[in-house]
Amino acid sequence: MKIIKIGFILSAFSLLLLSCKTSAQNTSIESVSFTNTFGRGGRTFINATKDSLESSAQGGRTEEFPAFKKKINVKDWQKLVSGIDITVLEKTKSGEKRGHYDGPDQIFRIKTSTKEYEFYNVSQDSEGYKQLEKLKNNLENLLPQYK
């Protein structure tokens, strides 16, 4: 009888553990994008989802920037999102928006299954700056491969 009780308790406990989900399991990244504005000089835009990579440009300073929309490699997508820690994003603070006339803006958008994050001109002192800078570099490094 004692063995049956212990077996029942262990199976209930293991069922409880299997049904629990962490916040990391609930917040899968659906898309990432980086926009660089040049004041009145135009803007460049790179957006990646698990299925596609898209880039576009508008304005005078963006003549050599590639514009396309193509299917993305799974390995490249995993490389993009593997460096993003959602808990660090929660603590990251945006800088001031400069707007159309006051100069360039760097805008990051990260969309998860539960929330969308948008950061403008993140300060180098900010906690999430390094991972956003790495994301920007990874996105820009993908462009020549898909052009």
Secondary structure, 3 states (H helix, E strand, C coil): CHHHHHHHHHHHHHHHHHHCCCHHHHCCEEEEEEEEEEHHHCEEEEEEECCEEEEEEECHHHCCCCCEEEECCHHHHHHHHHCCCHHHHHHCCCCCCCHHHHCEEEEEEEEECCCEEEEECCCCCCCCHHHHHHHHHHHHHHHHHHC
